[in-house]
Amino acid sequence: MRILLINGSLRGEMSSSLKIARAFVQGMVEENGEDQTIVTEVALKDKNIDHCHGCFCCWKNSKGKCVIHDDMDEIRQLVMESDVIIESFPLYFFGLPSKLKAFMDRMICYVSEYRAVNGDESTGRFLHEMRYPELMQKKLVLISACGYEETVDCYDSVRLQFDRICGPNGYTLITAPQGGMLAEKTFENKVKRYLVKFTEAGKEFVRDGQVSDATMKKLEIPMLGHNTFAQAINLNWDEPGVGPYGKIVP
Ligand SMILES: Cc1cc2nc3c(=O)[nH]c(=O)nc-3n(C[C@H](O)[C@H](O)[C@H](O)COP(=O)(O)O)c2cc1C
């Protein structure tokens, strides 16, 4: 099994979503067997990715080939070679961070052109076919951390977006609240225990091909209780030198 982990956070090793994603991948590797699994990590922050120019040459002229040549050439190749694509990202204004969105927009060459087909309005109108059939065999997992105390309602727009793009059963979304706290040294031991749940979910994903609703519910339980979280987040903003936010990202 080939796993491609695309990290859409610009916080490098401080990234909370990357921590969760790596824990999940660890579970996948353990379940699938180390010698049977190849993991490739791509940090979008280190990649040169232009925005989609919207020229539609990839739909009309060059059928599947983007006219812009930058690091997307290499990343698209990695996507083609992988069985599971994991996109890890922080929630930004209830949506995707712009670098990940730029990556996604540049994948439009792998989607077939939009055509008018009579009668498709009620079902699947917004689902474009994949240009290459092998893309349908790949699994997409989204793993995201957000800053709020709980994830309730935070991911509605992300869910809606991917329901439209992949179909409701075409992807797996794993989310975690209190993201900043995963980078806080004070909670190091708690974080270790918390991440075990994501490793277990990774194992389940390989075993069953999905993460059950019961496991999802467990993953959504916040790491800190309300009072501890409230104290920690407020101290973070009020006390210089305390807390994970505001540290310079190398
Ligand atoms: C520009 C910006 C927008 C954000 N918007 C949200 C938001 O809408 N909801 C939320 O819960 N957290 C929001 N956050 C907080 C991040 O999602 C949170 O800190 C996350 O854990 C960062 O993950 P990372 O360490 O992987 O980058 C925002 C942060 C930034 C910098």
The ligand as an ORCA input file, in Angstrom:
! r2SCAN-3c Opt
* xyz 0 1
  C      -6.247     32.348      9.187
  C      -6.770     31.422     10.255
  C      -8.113     31.091     10.262
  C      -8.609     30.193     11.210
  N      -9.955     29.877     11.194
  C     -10.437     29.001     12.096
  C     -11.815     28.654     12.096
  O     -12.605     29.077     11.249
  N     -12.267     27.783     13.040
  C     -11.429     27.246     13.981
  O     -11.889     26.472     14.832
  N     -10.105     27.528     13.987
  C      -9.589     28.401     13.072
  N      -8.243     28.689     13.070
  C      -7.352     27.974     13.999
  C      -6.637     26.777     13.354
  O      -7.541     25.957     12.658
  C      -5.986     25.946     14.454
  O      -5.019     26.728     15.113
  C      -5.351     24.648     13.949
  O      -5.132     23.814     15.040
  C      -4.016     24.891     13.265
  O      -3.575     23.668     12.720
  P      -2.074     23.459     12.220
  O      -1.221     23.538     13.447
  O      -2.069     22.115     11.594
  O      -1.753     24.560     11.246
  C      -7.734     29.610     12.167
  C      -6.364     29.958     12.148
  C      -5.901     30.854     11.211
  C      -4.419     31.214     11.232
*
